[in-house]
Amino acid sequence: MKTFILATALLTLATFGYAQTTIKPGDKIIHYDWIQPGHDFYRNVITDTAGNVKYDYVLDDYITINPANRQITFARYRQVPAGNFATDTSVTDQFLKPIRMHEIFYQRNTTVDMQFSDTQASVKTVKKGVESNKTYPMKAGYFEDNMIEYIFGYLELKKGVTYTLDNFNKDTPAPSDPFIIEYAFDDVLDLAAGQKLGCTVLRFIHGQTSGYTWIDNSSHKAIKTIASFKGGRYVLTKV
């Protein structure tokens, strides 16, 4: 592993390439043939600026593909903080265009149901039996926040090019909350029993969060993410 990156990843990203490209659902830069059903676990450790662990939990991730209706489902389950359970399910078409996202926060007695069209997101929230509805305008060609990071491994990126992926996120001041990513370098991770894993490393900026993601070149899945944000950092590792 390139050890210098572990120091710089938690600070700020170097200047991105000058050439810029926008990625949208349906673009040829996305390898749709790399999308495969799967069931994976990720450990996420979040620490504050002093290094104290705030949260340490496991994400239970599923990807399913329904060839009959040509839809892809990305589903996650987690317990954070301890004793508090939450799930989110994102449904897209075969080109990763968002259709629906459904969140459940069990202890809060809250559900969120999002419906997506080309230029609008509609959000229905039911909290303790009280329903509220809101619509958000979006520019055509956006992704959805709970599934967007799954697709980084499906992208064939060129070095020296900065890529932008627009992203709907209802929890930000503006619903457009884009990711900016770039092909950083190639790396080899040392695994158990002397095994080696070839990876492509992407660097990204997402709001006030910046970091690096290691993508397995064979499975096209994220293996590790190291990122810093205002107030701390997180390390996400496939287990």
Kinemage of the C-alpha trace (Angstrom):
@kinemage 1
@onewidth
@group {chain A} dominant
@subgroup {mainchain}
@vectorlist {calphas} color= white
{ca met a 1} P 0.000 0.000 0.000
{ca lys a 2} L 1.231 3.517 -0.692
{ca thr a 3} L 1.768 4.641 2.886
{ca phe a 4} L 1.856 8.339 2.101
{ca ile a 5} L -1.826 8.226 1.257
{ca leu a 6} L -2.841 7.269 4.779
{ca ala a 7} L -1.584 10.595 6.061
{ca thr a 8} L -2.986 12.789 3.320
{ca ala a 9} L -6.351 11.034 3.090
{ca leu a 10} L -7.407 12.390 6.460
{ca leu a 11} L -6.499 15.965 5.651
{ca thr a 12} L -7.569 17.363 2.288
{ca leu a 13} L -7.471 16.204 -1.308
{ca ala a 14} L -4.837 17.354 -3.722
{ca thr a 15} L -5.906 19.410 -6.716
{ca phe a 16} L -8.140 17.419 -9.043
{ca gly a 17} L -7.482 17.133 -12.758
{ca tyr a 18} L -8.478 20.023 -14.993
{ca ala a 19} L -10.591 18.031 -17.465
{ca gln a 20} L -14.092 17.560 -16.060
{ca thr a 21} L -16.858 15.120 -16.988
{ca thr a 22} L -20.380 14.690 -15.650
{ca ile a 23} L -21.627 11.118 -15.164
{ca lys a 24} L -25.357 10.424 -15.434
{ca pro a 25} L -27.482 7.266 -15.273
{ca gly a 26} L -27.283 5.543 -18.636
{ca asp a 27} L -23.836 6.849 -19.539
{ca lys a 28} L -21.478 4.465 -21.335
{ca ile a 29} L -18.760 5.154 -18.760
{ca ile a 30} L -20.738 2.880 -16.415
{ca his a 31} L -20.123 -0.864 -16.921
{ca tyr a 32} L -23.592 -2.278 -16.312
{ca asp a 33} L -22.269 -5.788 -16.961
{ca trp a 34} L -20.154 -5.425 -13.800
{ca ile a 35} L -23.259 -5.114 -11.606
{ca gln a 36} L -23.844 -8.446 -9.894
{ca pro a 37} L -26.132 -9.644 -7.078
{ca gly a 38} L -24.334 -9.787 -3.762
{ca his a 39} L -24.471 -9.894 0.021
{ca asp a 40} L -21.621 -8.171 1.857
{ca phe a 41} L -20.755 -6.810 5.282
{ca tyr a 42} L -18.880 -3.592 6.024
{ca arg a 43} L -17.541 -2.398 9.362
{ca asn a 44} L -17.713 1.364 9.858
{ca val a 45} L -15.655 2.992 12.626
{ca ile a 46} L -16.298 6.701 13.191
{ca thr a 47} L -13.971 8.715 15.412
{ca asp a 48} L -13.863 12.330 16.565
{ca thr a 49} L -10.935 14.703 16.014
{ca ala a 50} L -9.201 13.351 19.133
{ca gly a 51} L -9.421 9.776 17.862
{ca asn a 52} L -12.162 8.682 20.246
{ca val a 53} L -14.555 6.112 18.780
{ca lys a 54} L -18.072 7.534 18.472
{ca tyr a 55} L -19.663 4.669 16.523
{ca asp a 56} L -18.513 1.191 15.565
{ca tyr a 57} L -21.096 -0.849 13.655
{ca val a 58} L -21.605 -3.268 10.758
{ca leu a 59} L -23.573 -2.607 7.583
{ca asp a 60} L -25.415 -5.584 6.104
{ca asp a 61} L -25.586 -4.869 2.348
{ca tyr a 62} L -27.560 -6.572 -0.413
{ca ile a 63} L -27.664 -6.057 -4.163
{ca thr a 64} L -30.435 -7.839 -6.066
{ca ile a 65} L -31.325 -7.724 -9.754
{ca asn a 66} L -34.794 -8.385 -11.150
{ca pro a 67} L -34.450 -9.127 -14.874
{ca ala a 68} L -38.237 -9.286 -15.316
{ca asn a 69} L -38.806 -5.599 -14.562
{ca arg a 70} L -35.184 -4.568 -15.237
{ca gln a 71} L -34.691 -3.079 -11.795
{ca ile a 72} L -31.791 -3.145 -9.339
{ca thr a 73} L -32.238 -2.987 -5.564
{ca phe a 74} L -29.589 -1.799 -3.097
{ca ala a 75} L -30.567 -2.561 0.517
{ca arg a 76} L -28.766 -1.912 3.797
{ca tyr a 77} L -29.403 -2.784 7.429
{ca arg a 78} L -27.543 -1.399 10.440
{ca gln a 79} L -27.712 -0.904 14.206
{ca val a 80} L -26.437 2.546 15.197
{ca pro a 81} L -26.308 3.715 17.922
{ca ala a 82} L -26.426 0.349 19.678
{ca gly a 83} L -30.023 -0.785 20.082
{ca asn a 84} L -31.312 1.460 17.281
{ca phe a 85} L -32.154 -0.341 14.037
{ca ala a 86} L -32.497 1.211 10.588
{ca thr a 87} L -32.918 -0.009 7.025
{ca asp a 88} L -32.862 1.699 3.657
{ca thr a 89} L -33.780 0.281 0.269
{ca ser a 90} L -32.977 1.999 -3.024
{ca val a 91} L -34.534 0.835 -6.295
{ca thr a 92} L -33.174 1.921 -9.684
{ca asp a 93} L -33.764 0.952 -13.274
{ca gln a 94} L -31.187 -1.118 -15.176
{ca phe a 95} L -29.229 2.080 -15.930
{ca leu a 96} L -29.087 3.139 -12.247
{ca lys a 97} L -31.689 5.875 -12.644
{ca pro a 98} L -33.410 6.206 -9.222
{ca ile a 99} L -37.017 5.088 -8.938
{ca arg a 100} L -37.710 4.815 -5.219
{ca met a 101} L -35.981 4.868 -1.835
{ca his a 102} L -37.538 3.693 1.426
{ca glu a 103} L -36.058 4.219 4.912
{ca ile a 104} L -37.271 2.832 8.228
{ca phe a 105} L -36.029 4.023 11.628
{ca tyr a 106} L -37.613 1.573 14.029
{ca gln a 107} L -36.975 3.133 17.444
{ca arg a 108} L -37.926 6.584 16.137
{ca asn a 109} L -41.161 5.214 14.679
{ca thr a 110} L -40.306 6.984 11.418
{ca thr a 111} L -40.504 5.992 7.757
{ca val a 112} L -39.386 7.939 4.698
{ca asp a 113} L -40.652 7.103 1.210
{ca met a 114} L -39.046 8.832 -1.771
{ca gln a 115} L -40.293 8.702 -5.348
{ca phe a 116} L -38.130 9.988 -8.204
{ca ser a 117} L -38.916 11.374 -11.645
{ca asp a 118} L -36.620 12.977 -14.222
{ca thr a 119} L -36.586 16.431 -12.608
{ca gln a 120} L -38.243 15.993 -9.220
{ca ala a 121} L -37.979 14.036 -5.994
{ca ser a 122} L -41.057 13.579 -3.796
{ca val a 123} L -40.523 12.732 -0.130
{ca lys a 124} L -43.201 11.452 2.253
{ca thr a 125} L -42.197 11.236 5.906
{ca val a 126} L -44.352 9.585 8.561
{ca lys a 127} L -43.110 10.243 12.099
{ca lys a 128} L -45.098 8.827 15.020
{ca gly a 129} L -48.180 8.725 12.814
{ca val a 130} L -47.833 12.292 11.524
{ca glu a 131} L -47.354 12.569 7.744
{ca ser a 132} L -45.524 15.338 5.905
{ca asn a 133} L -44.832 15.700 2.162
{ca lys a 134} L -42.295 17.727 0.259
{ca thr a 135} L -41.086 17.948 -3.340
{ca tyr a 136} L -37.633 18.974 -4.543
{ca pro a 137} L -36.662 20.114 -8.053
{ca met a 138} L -33.635 18.374 -9.570
{ca lys a 139} L -31.779 18.614 -12.854
{ca ala a 140} L -32.163 15.543 -15.050
{ca gly a 141} L -29.413 12.958 -14.731
{ca tyr a 142} L -29.043 12.632 -10.958
{ca phe a 143} L -28.374 9.649 -8.699
{ca glu a 144} L -29.730 8.991 -5.195
{ca asp a 145} L -27.731 9.347 -1.993
{ca asn a 146} L -28.213 5.913 -0.448
{ca met a 147} L -27.056 3.978 -3.522
{ca ile a 148} L -24.556 6.242 -5.263
{ca glu a 149} L -21.397 4.925 -3.593
{ca tyr a 150} L -22.234 1.358 -4.675
{ca ile a 151} L -21.652 2.342 -8.297
{ca phe a 152} L -18.119 3.733 -7.961
{ca gly a 153} L -16.722 0.308 -8.761
{ca tyr a 154} L -18.722 0.141 -11.989
{ca leu a 155} L -17.063 3.243 -13.441
{ca glu a 156} L -14.194 3.107 -15.918
{ca leu a 157} L -12.377 6.342 -15.126
{ca lys a 158} L -9.446 7.974 -16.886
{ca lys a 159} L -6.521 9.427 -14.998
{ca gly a 160} L -6.335 13.203 -14.928
{ca val a 161} L -10.081 13.660 -15.349
{ca thr a 162} L -12.410 14.959 -12.638
{ca tyr a 163} L -15.890 13.409 -12.627
{ca thr a 164} L -19.054 14.826 -11.080
{ca leu a 165} L -22.105 12.767 -10.145
{ca asp a 166} L -25.155 14.764 -9.100
{ca asn a 167} L -26.819 13.284 -6.047
{ca phe a 168} L -30.201 13.825 -4.396
{ca asn a 169} L -29.921 14.237 -0.627
{ca lys a 170} L -32.907 15.612 1.269
{ca asp a 171} L -30.788 16.230 4.377
{ca thr a 172} L -28.558 18.918 2.829
{ca pro a 173} L -29.380 22.643 2.416
{ca ala a 174} L -29.777 22.080 -1.326
{ca pro a 175} L -31.131 18.735 -2.525
{ca ser a 176} L -28.366 18.578 -5.142
{ca asp a 177} L -25.398 17.160 -3.195
{ca pro a 178} L -22.853 16.018 -5.812
{ca phe a 179} L -19.871 13.722 -5.486
{ca ile a 180} L -16.626 14.743 -7.184
{ca ile a 181} L -14.328 11.799 -7.880
{ca glu a 182} L -11.034 11.071 -9.608
{ca tyr a 183} L -8.903 8.043 -10.411
{ca ala a 184} L -6.030 8.496 -7.930
{ca phe a 185} L -3.682 5.509 -8.392
{ca asp a 186} L -3.398 1.716 -8.525
{ca asp a 187} L -2.591 -0.198 -5.351
{ca val a 188} L -2.051 -3.743 -4.080
{ca leu a 189} L -3.460 -4.709 -0.693
{ca asp a 190} L -1.885 -7.466 1.392
{ca leu a 191} L -4.484 -9.999 2.484
{ca ala a 192} L -4.329 -13.022 4.764
{ca ala a 193} L -2.087 -15.985 3.886
{ca gly a 194} L 0.104 -13.802 1.659
{ca gln a 195} L -2.613 -13.090 -0.884
{ca lys a 196} L -2.531 -9.881 -2.893
{ca leu a 197} L -5.507 -7.865 -4.113
{ca gly a 198} L -5.191 -5.442 -7.002
{ca cys a 199} L -7.203 -2.273 -6.463
{ca thr a 200} L -8.067 0.982 -8.151
{ca val a 201} L -8.080 3.865 -5.700
{ca leu a 202} L -10.513 6.749 -6.156
{ca arg a 203} L -10.387 10.011 -4.283
{ca phe a 204} L -13.582 11.929 -3.670
{ca ile a 205} L -15.141 15.067 -2.259
{ca his a 206} L -18.722 15.013 -1.019
{ca gly a 207} L -19.764 18.205 0.742
{ca gln a 208} L -17.398 18.590 3.705
{ca thr a 209} L -16.233 14.984 3.464
{ca ser a 210} L -13.139 13.980 1.489
{ca gly a 211} L -11.258 10.725 1.235
{ca tyr a 212} L -10.168 7.671 -0.718
{ca thr a 213} L -11.921 4.458 -1.721
{ca trp a 214} L -10.161 1.219 -2.700
{ca ile a 215} L -12.021 -0.767 -5.396
{ca asp a 216} L -11.323 -4.478 -5.973
{ca asn a 217} L -10.381 -4.818 -9.655
{ca ser a 218} L -11.892 -8.304 -9.894
{ca ser a 219} L -15.228 -7.913 -8.072
{ca his a 220} L -15.623 -4.140 -8.652
{ca lys a 221} L -16.681 -3.756 -5.012
{ca ala a 222} L -15.389 -1.235 -2.497
{ca ile a 223} L -12.870 -2.838 -0.127
{ca lys a 224} L -12.047 0.137 2.058
{ca thr a 225} L -12.808 3.831 2.429
{ca ile a 226} L -10.849 6.300 4.538
{ca ala a 227} L -12.397 9.753 4.832
{ca ser a 228} L -12.329 12.887 6.948
{ca phe a 229} L -15.180 15.256 7.663
{ca lys a 230} L -15.848 18.225 9.916
{ca gly a 231} L -15.559 16.768 13.376
{ca gly a 232} L -13.769 13.508 12.681
{ca arg a 233} L -13.133 10.670 10.277
{ca tyr a 234} L -14.473 7.253 9.332
{ca val a 235} L -12.908 4.019 8.123
{ca leu a 236} L -15.209 1.645 6.240
{ca thr a 237} L -13.839 -1.854 5.639
{ca lys a 238} L -15.300 -4.880 3.871
{ca val a 239} L -15.316 -7.860 6.259
